[in-house]
Amino acid sequence: MRERPWRREVRRPANPLVGGRRALRGALRPMTEALGARRRLAWLNEAGTRIGTTLDLRRTAEELAEFTVPELADGSAVDLLDRVLRFQEGDRARGTEPPRLRAMAVSEIDGLDLAPDPVGELSVHGADRLGLRCLTTREPVLIPRMTRSDFAVVAPTPESADIMRRAGVHSYLVVPLVARGVLLGLADFVRAGSRAPFTEADVALAMELASKAAVSIDNARLYGREREHVVTLQRALLPRSSPSTPGLAVSSCYDPAADPAAVGGDWFDVVALPSGRTALMVGDVMGRGLAAAATMGRLRTVARTLMALDIAPERLLARLDLAARDLEEDQYATCLCAVYDPYGSSFRIASAGHPPPLLTGADGGAAYLDVPAGAPLGAGVIPYDPVDCPAPEGSRLTLYTDGLVRSRTTGLAERMERLREAVGGAAPEDGAACRAVTERVGGDRSDDAIVLVAGARPLGPEGSVYVRALPPDGKAAGQARTAVREQLAKWGLQELVDTTELVVSELVGNALRYGNAPGELRLLRHERLSVEVSDSGPDLPQIQHADVSDESGRGLQLINMLCRRWGSCRTPTGKVVWAEQDLPVRTSPDGPHGR
């Protein structure tokens, strides 16, 4: 048959899809890999905003575990070295001993219900565990398809291995947490059910994520270590125990700020004074950090030395102001000082720019005391005006620093009112009055705070006082000796009669010769026996260097030899010279004890 000349062969253009599924997969692979890489990069970028939102170790570990479920794994657990939790250096060297780990966080999809190490307890990592291999080599360990024997080296216990097997766990991955060359812990992941097993790409992704998270964990460790150091320094500069406080039940607490940069500068002190009196002090250096803590330590040392000299609160603050001005740091501080006299049941209070104290009556009603604030220490504006405040039995005086009433969200007036309500009512019977105050005030404090509560209480049978007016002439010494003999006999302190008669004779003689005339004799018995003689003279006595030929000038030398300690302090009408003796030791079936 002859071919028709008008008929031509028509060829269609080549179809790029012709070649089957293999060609299709080859053509789409670069696009699929690009989309996967882009999604992984976006996921890692998101980790930077969701992990490390706080500088708390536990919370950072929880964020890491929660972020990986379910995107990367069906179950995740984070364990940190026990040294890291104590804010130490972690593990830089590859030691031979297995490191101690503590479970910090666990996250699982709903329904998985595995049995990992309990959070907060030490993790079990024996010699056959894969986690130990990861820690010692600092390399990830991957089991794409788990066999029956693999569960024994992954699970912490045989029971946990059975639970994992029944839950359908089939793939396991563990990666180390290393930041700045420091081994911090590990994170392990599992997949279960119909989900695809882990691949090498997942290992690379998990390592990148672990590297990012480890930096946040290490930042939390360094932050916690800095805060611990500052708080340790601050606590070391504060009194560790309170002395005996006749007629007072003293409770104190120091609550550091969460931010280490905000710690430092607050202090308090309790000092036992002669005559059974007690000095209370609360102060706050204007500043934060180590510099404020160092300044606080210096001021507290000076203040304690001045209080030991039995100086009145207003004069103490004036001298403390001079000391603050001599500091090279040029820092200021607020301070409040109160001296309690148990035999007069009253406080003498002076303030240098400090928040006012609160007095809680026996009925539970609390009110701020109107104490003239004065200028802060270091400002050079003196004098300071004191106030005398009666404190009957059952009342409480509360001293505090301004960190207790500072808040970012609440006004000062509202916080002060909340504090007044917190100190009112009945005090806790266990003596934790200060801790109860801080808990009741609450709030979002951004500064460290100190609370000092002093409650007036009865002296008890061991605390007694005897007072007698003396005549302004030579009969005073004889009457004072007679009073001493009679009163010590009533107290059963006959062993101290001879020494006390000699001491009181010298004190009365000094008052007659140098103090215009003796005013009052006072005997106080508490942990020691104290003898006081008051007069109206302005000059404080000092030990004289008497020559062999001198007929006088040895009285205070004799008192210094016979007594435990002696001293003098000014009063509004003159001065008081006192001397203390230890009480005799009594023997009993339970052993020797003082009376």
Disulfide bonds with the S-S distance in Angstrom:
none
